[in-house]
Amino acid sequence: MSYTNFTIETDSDGIALITWDMADKTMNVFTQEVLAELDAIVDEITNDEAVKGAVITSGKSTYSGGADLTMMNAVFERIQEERAKNPDGVAQALFDQVGTMTGLFRKLETCGKPWVSAINGVCMGGAFEMSLACHGRVAADGKDVKMALPEVKVGIFPGAGGTQRVPRLTNQQDALMMMTTGQNLSPKKAKSLGLIHEIAEPDKLIETAKQMIRDGLKPVQPWDEKGFKLPGGNIWSPQGAQLWPAVSANLRKQSYANYPAAIAIIKCVYEGLQVPFDTGLRIEQRYFTEILQTPEAYAMVRSLFVSLQELNKGARRPAGIEKTRFNKIGVVGAGFMGAGIAYVTAKAGIPVVLIDREQEAADKGKAHSQDLVAGAVKKRRMSEEDGEALLSLITPTTDYAALDGADLVIEAVFEDRGIKKTVTEAAEAVLAPGSVFASNTSTLPITGLAENSQRPDDFIGIHFFSPVDKMMLVEIILGEQTGDKALAVALDYVQAIKKTPIVVNDTRGFYVNRCVMRYMTEAYSMLVEGIPPAMIENIAKMAGMPVGPLALNDEVAIDLSQKVNRATIADLGEGAVDPRHVKLIDTMVDGHGRLGRKNGRGFYDYPAKPAKKHLWPELKDLYPQQDPDDVSVDEVKDRFLATIALEAARTMGEGIVTDPREADIGSILGFGFAPYTGGALSYIDGLGVKAFVELCDDLASRHGEHFKPTPLLKEMAANGDTFYGRFGAGAGIGKAA
Ligand code: NAD
């Protein structure tokens, strides 16, 4: 038979080589069609007497990305439609549907002939689950070969047998760790865990897989053998008694039970290992059905998979402009940010001219890349040759003439209008017409800076976050006169360096910092009210934020907050900043010399390593403290999430952000806004705009005007709108399932 997505070649030993290669996709994924074809292939292999066994591999450089989650998004939408029609039937219909893959893989592993998965590259999610159902697994030796069950990262879990097979192959602790974190496994790690059998040189991969069959690989899984024993002992064994009491406590410590899918993994393993394998699969199928109906799964798949992919592919790129292939990029200012920008640019294989006032400063900027490369080489994340090649692309200099021929120049000099003007003029004197000039300013509006430019249509903001090599988000800011060409070049650049762009209009603080400021200023109010600092930090984390607001402020620097306060008052007047906040920050900086992590003294103390940072004990002496029992944990959580979400909604109302996908992704990648919500606007949509408006009104009555819902929110609440319904991407999708 012939198939659209697979080819089959049977050799003289009767071993069928099944090659998965989807013509219209860069990566193989499971679609309905793929599942149907695979089902037919399993039948074909089983029934063809000439075939002794099968090796399945991929015809692409990667193996497979797993399930097509855009398809999953469609499932969510269908769930909602179905629920409206037949609320009781939804769960059953879903249960039957999610059983397809489970049933197929079970059929494969019980077909009576040996199957080997030959993993030649990235093998994720459902594809790894399929491999686990094969009787043999061999992976190519290479740094691009990775295996993982990463579903938890998008709010779901391995629901095609993964939760049952992994803990029957390896010990329960490693199984739980692997699935609840979604970590990548190298071939070596996967083998040490017992999840694959062999590692082969890439050009010997298929031969090694075939040899396993020739050597008599048994077509029976360990758990289908009589007398099978779990590798790490039973749940009710001394080892189990050591592990299990701590499992849920650990999960709560890490993620405060905000992620239902992670909890479901634990339940699947705990319950599934106490019953026969097929019953375990049924337990998994039930939990999977339940998880698919949670708002978290819906919101996380939409934001963290679908929207993220769309933005990465250039959803906001203007049409009709040829894609830029970068020959050279200039970075002016080789300080903290410029050095990082030079590194990520060179890492993408683009030559960089790194300019500073003194050669020594420019060299120091390059030294940052040397350090990062040395670290990566040491950890074997980069080969020495790749490291040298990267470094050879960075030319540190003081000479602006070296910018000649650059397609894009990014300035990251001091945050000073005068210096930025000088630099813009010096660069433009060398740049050919059509080259784009970008500012990495964090506070100065782009429209104003563009006044220094001879070509404001080619002037744009490209705002990185620190540390540049780690933060995946880049905020692109359009000045009033920024043209489509500059936007296209900026987006092409962000894509080239493999980061995620959001495109926003010009305003003080742009999008991300406006929202972050709210997070920190709410914490200032709480300090002033006498909420114990430890509660402020811990409850923020309970709400799903990765870093407490005071710890975050220490990273950003408290004297920077002071500068921002002063600049805001200078520009907008005394009332623009809460005087209680001004006093708090002035007391910290001027009164106690507490600048943040940079001087080892901020809201936290930073003792010498290995001691850990801890809250500054005297912080609680600045204000009379409330009794912790009187502090409502839920209200503190609501205040943090609501103040940020309200700011995001304000930026939508003002037309600063125009696409809810960008507001959501910007909030998660920019400052870790509770990812289980799907982002700041998905949080509002998930609650329902009406409920959010009621929450804000309630908070405003006790905590101040800044909680007052905006006119846009009130109007949306009255109309029953959602952000995604009203503003785009997911038009028509209603409240979370
Ligand atoms: P920095 O002080 O570490 O670096 C600035 C560099 O610019 C210095 O090396 C300095 O010698 C150089 N410089 C100054 N005048 C120059 C000139 N005329 N020509 C060439 N080089 C010159 O500052 P930074 O933290 O890297 O910030 C740089 C820019 O990035 C600022 O606009 C800042 O607002 C923005 N930014 C900073 C952060 C952050 O977290 N630090 C985040 C986003 C954006």
Residues whose N, C-alpha, C, O or C-beta is under 5 A from the ligand:
A	BS01	NAD	V332 G333 A334 G335 F336 M337 G338 I355 D356 R357 A361 A412 V413 F414 E415 I419 N440 T441 S442 T443 F464 F465 S466
